[in-house]
Amino acid sequence: MKTVQISLNSIGKVKSFVNTITQFDFDFDLISGRYVIDAKSIMGIFSLDLSKPIDLAIHADTNLDEILEALDPYIVK
């Protein structure tokens, strides 16, 4: 498992983020405070405070480089 911080501060970013991660057959969780939601759930994402960065837990043993490359536009650097 790898955790990265991402920013989803617009509706367009949320839609493109979900479209990006649904290409992968791994589980992704968004963690904001005490809330943990399925990152592939648009409705779940909109229940979070999107004004600040959110932790993304990537539950993948393989293809991690490919996943991180696809998520690069959302990762907080």
PyMOL commands that place a pseudoatom at each C-alpha (Angstrom):
pseudoatom trace, name=CA, resn=MET, resi=1, chain=A, elem=C, hetatm=0, pos=[0.000, 0.000, 0.000]
pseudoatom trace, name=CA, resn=LYS, resi=2, chain=A, elem=C, hetatm=0, pos=[1.149, 3.519, -0.798]
pseudoatom trace, name=CA, resn=THR, resi=3, chain=A, elem=C, hetatm=0, pos=[-0.357, 6.786, 0.451]
pseudoatom trace, name=CA, resn=VAL, resi=4, chain=A, elem=C, hetatm=0, pos=[-0.117, 10.108, -1.385]
pseudoatom trace, name=CA, resn=GLN, resi=5, chain=A, elem=C, hetatm=0, pos=[-1.770, 13.491, -0.878]
pseudoatom trace, name=CA, resn=ILE, resi=6, chain=A, elem=C, hetatm=0, pos=[-4.048, 14.651, -3.666]
pseudoatom trace, name=CA, resn=SER, resi=7, chain=A, elem=C, hetatm=0, pos=[-6.063, 17.768, -4.410]
pseudoatom trace, name=CA, resn=LEU, resi=8, chain=A, elem=C, hetatm=0, pos=[-9.582, 17.534, -5.877]
pseudoatom trace, name=CA, resn=ASN, resi=9, chain=A, elem=C, hetatm=0, pos=[-10.634, 21.167, -5.643]
pseudoatom trace, name=CA, resn=SER, resi=10, chain=A, elem=C, hetatm=0, pos=[-13.097, 21.288, -8.565]
pseudoatom trace, name=CA, resn=ILE, resi=11, chain=A, elem=C, hetatm=0, pos=[-15.975, 19.230, -9.958]
pseudoatom trace, name=CA, resn=GLY, resi=12, chain=A, elem=C, hetatm=0, pos=[-14.039, 18.630, -13.177]
pseudoatom trace, name=CA, resn=LYS, resi=13, chain=A, elem=C, hetatm=0, pos=[-11.039, 17.312, -11.256]
pseudoatom trace, name=CA, resn=VAL, resi=14, chain=A, elem=C, hetatm=0, pos=[-13.230, 14.904, -9.286]
pseudoatom trace, name=CA, resn=LYS, resi=15, chain=A, elem=C, hetatm=0, pos=[-14.807, 13.522, -12.475]
pseudoatom trace, name=CA, resn=SER, resi=16, chain=A, elem=C, hetatm=0, pos=[-11.480, 13.066, -14.284]
pseudoatom trace, name=CA, resn=PHE, resi=17, chain=A, elem=C, hetatm=0, pos=[-9.882, 11.570, -11.131]
pseudoatom trace, name=CA, resn=VAL, resi=18, chain=A, elem=C, hetatm=0, pos=[-12.626, 8.927, -10.830]
pseudoatom trace, name=CA, resn=ASN, resi=19, chain=A, elem=C, hetatm=0, pos=[-12.385, 8.164, -14.567]
pseudoatom trace, name=CA, resn=THR, resi=20, chain=A, elem=C, hetatm=0, pos=[-8.614, 7.730, -14.175]
pseudoatom trace, name=CA, resn=ILE, resi=21, chain=A, elem=C, hetatm=0, pos=[-8.664, 5.353, -11.195]
pseudoatom trace, name=CA, resn=THR, resi=22, chain=A, elem=C, hetatm=0, pos=[-11.526, 3.208, -12.488]
pseudoatom trace, name=CA, resn=GLN, resi=23, chain=A, elem=C, hetatm=0, pos=[-9.096, 2.021, -15.190]
pseudoatom trace, name=CA, resn=PHE, resi=24, chain=A, elem=C, hetatm=0, pos=[-7.226, 0.102, -12.495]
pseudoatom trace, name=CA, resn=ASP, resi=25, chain=A, elem=C, hetatm=0, pos=[-8.449, -3.096, -10.798]
pseudoatom trace, name=CA, resn=PHE, resi=26, chain=A, elem=C, hetatm=0, pos=[-7.090, -2.104, -7.388]
pseudoatom trace, name=CA, resn=ASP, resi=27, chain=A, elem=C, hetatm=0, pos=[-8.775, -0.580, -4.346]
pseudoatom trace, name=CA, resn=PHE, resi=28, chain=A, elem=C, hetatm=0, pos=[-8.309, 3.119, -3.627]
pseudoatom trace, name=CA, resn=ASP, resi=29, chain=A, elem=C, hetatm=0, pos=[-9.419, 4.832, -0.406]
pseudoatom trace, name=CA, resn=LEU, resi=30, chain=A, elem=C, hetatm=0, pos=[-9.651, 8.541, 0.326]
pseudoatom trace, name=CA, resn=ILE, resi=31, chain=A, elem=C, hetatm=0, pos=[-8.895, 9.438, 3.940]
pseudoatom trace, name=CA, resn=SER, resi=32, chain=A, elem=C, hetatm=0, pos=[-9.976, 12.759, 5.389]
pseudoatom trace, name=CA, resn=GLY, resi=33, chain=A, elem=C, hetatm=0, pos=[-9.765, 12.949, 9.161]
pseudoatom trace, name=CA, resn=ARG, resi=34, chain=A, elem=C, hetatm=0, pos=[-11.771, 10.018, 10.520]
pseudoatom trace, name=CA, resn=TYR, resi=35, chain=A, elem=C, hetatm=0, pos=[-13.590, 9.396, 7.224]
pseudoatom trace, name=CA, resn=VAL, resi=36, chain=A, elem=C, hetatm=0, pos=[-12.451, 6.689, 4.808]
pseudoatom trace, name=CA, resn=ILE, resi=37, chain=A, elem=C, hetatm=0, pos=[-14.364, 6.401, 1.546]
pseudoatom trace, name=CA, resn=ASP, resi=38, chain=A, elem=C, hetatm=0, pos=[-14.030, 4.455, -1.687]
pseudoatom trace, name=CA, resn=ALA, resi=39, chain=A, elem=C, hetatm=0, pos=[-12.137, 6.729, -4.083]
pseudoatom trace, name=CA, resn=LYS, resi=40, chain=A, elem=C, hetatm=0, pos=[-14.100, 5.333, -7.032]
pseudoatom trace, name=CA, resn=SER, resi=41, chain=A, elem=C, hetatm=0, pos=[-17.347, 6.752, -5.589]
pseudoatom trace, name=CA, resn=ILE, resi=42, chain=A, elem=C, hetatm=0, pos=[-18.133, 10.222, -6.916]
pseudoatom trace, name=CA, resn=MET, resi=43, chain=A, elem=C, hetatm=0, pos=[-20.886, 10.692, -4.323]
pseudoatom trace, name=CA, resn=GLY, resi=44, chain=A, elem=C, hetatm=0, pos=[-18.508, 9.648, -1.559]
pseudoatom trace, name=CA, resn=ILE, resi=45, chain=A, elem=C, hetatm=0, pos=[-15.862, 12.121, -2.717]
pseudoatom trace, name=CA, resn=PHE, resi=46, chain=A, elem=C, hetatm=0, pos=[-18.361, 14.985, -2.679]
pseudoatom trace, name=CA, resn=SER, resi=47, chain=A, elem=C, hetatm=0, pos=[-19.157, 14.173, 0.965]
pseudoatom trace, name=CA, resn=LEU, resi=48, chain=A, elem=C, hetatm=0, pos=[-15.584, 15.189, 1.904]
pseudoatom trace, name=CA, resn=ASP, resi=49, chain=A, elem=C, hetatm=0, pos=[-14.095, 18.644, 2.466]
pseudoatom trace, name=CA, resn=LEU, resi=50, chain=A, elem=C, hetatm=0, pos=[-12.424, 19.215, -0.921]
pseudoatom trace, name=CA, resn=SER, resi=51, chain=A, elem=C, hetatm=0, pos=[-10.966, 22.599, -0.001]
pseudoatom trace, name=CA, resn=LYS, resi=52, chain=A, elem=C, hetatm=0, pos=[-7.810, 20.965, 1.369]
pseudoatom trace, name=CA, resn=PRO, resi=53, chain=A, elem=C, hetatm=0, pos=[-5.602, 18.039, 0.267]
pseudoatom trace, name=CA, resn=ILE, resi=54, chain=A, elem=C, hetatm=0, pos=[-6.838, 14.496, 0.959]
pseudoatom trace, name=CA, resn=ASP, resi=55, chain=A, elem=C, hetatm=0, pos=[-4.826, 11.322, 1.567]
pseudoatom trace, name=CA, resn=LEU, resi=56, chain=A, elem=C, hetatm=0, pos=[-5.208, 8.646, -1.115]
pseudoatom trace, name=CA, resn=ALA, resi=57, chain=A, elem=C, hetatm=0, pos=[-4.362, 5.069, -0.076]
pseudoatom trace, name=CA, resn=ILE, resi=58, chain=A, elem=C, hetatm=0, pos=[-3.457, 2.924, -3.086]
pseudoatom trace, name=CA, resn=HIS, resi=59, chain=A, elem=C, hetatm=0, pos=[-3.863, -0.803, -2.372]
pseudoatom trace, name=CA, resn=ALA, resi=60, chain=A, elem=C, hetatm=0, pos=[-1.697, -2.143, -5.195]
pseudoatom trace, name=CA, resn=ASP, resi=61, chain=A, elem=C, hetatm=0, pos=[1.283, -4.470, -5.210]
pseudoatom trace, name=CA, resn=THR, resi=62, chain=A, elem=C, hetatm=0, pos=[2.010, -4.096, -8.916]
pseudoatom trace, name=CA, resn=ASN, resi=63, chain=A, elem=C, hetatm=0, pos=[1.762, -1.315, -11.516]
pseudoatom trace, name=CA, resn=LEU, resi=64, chain=A, elem=C, hetatm=0, pos=[2.440, 1.318, -8.834]
pseudoatom trace, name=CA, resn=ASP, resi=65, chain=A, elem=C, hetatm=0, pos=[4.595, 3.428, -11.164]
pseudoatom trace, name=CA, resn=GLU, resi=66, chain=A, elem=C, hetatm=0, pos=[1.873, 3.369, -13.815]
pseudoatom trace, name=CA, resn=ILE, resi=67, chain=A, elem=C, hetatm=0, pos=[-0.775, 4.354, -11.254]
pseudoatom trace, name=CA, resn=LEU, resi=68, chain=A, elem=C, hetatm=0, pos=[1.319, 7.215, -9.856]
pseudoatom trace, name=CA, resn=GLU, resi=69, chain=A, elem=C, hetatm=0, pos=[2.014, 8.488, -13.374]
pseudoatom trace, name=CA, resn=ALA, resi=70, chain=A, elem=C, hetatm=0, pos=[-1.728, 8.495, -14.166]
pseudoatom trace, name=CA, resn=LEU, resi=71, chain=A, elem=C, hetatm=0, pos=[-2.456, 10.309, -10.874]
pseudoatom trace, name=CA, resn=ASP, resi=72, chain=A, elem=C, hetatm=0, pos=[0.313, 12.884, -11.279]
pseudoatom trace, name=CA, resn=PRO, resi=73, chain=A, elem=C, hetatm=0, pos=[-2.058, 15.800, -12.128]
pseudoatom trace, name=CA, resn=TYR, resi=74, chain=A, elem=C, hetatm=0, pos=[-3.805, 15.335, -8.768]
pseudoatom trace, name=CA, resn=ILE, resi=75, chain=A, elem=C, hetatm=0, pos=[-0.817, 14.680, -6.472]
pseudoatom trace, name=CA, resn=VAL, resi=76, chain=A, elem=C, hetatm=0, pos=[0.183, 17.534, -4.171]
pseudoatom trace, name=CA, resn=LYS, resi=77, chain=A, elem=C, hetatm=0, pos=[3.911, 18.198, -4.493]
for i in range(1, 77): cmd.bond("trace and resi %d" % i, "trace and resi %d" % (i + 1))
show_as sticks, trace
zoom trace
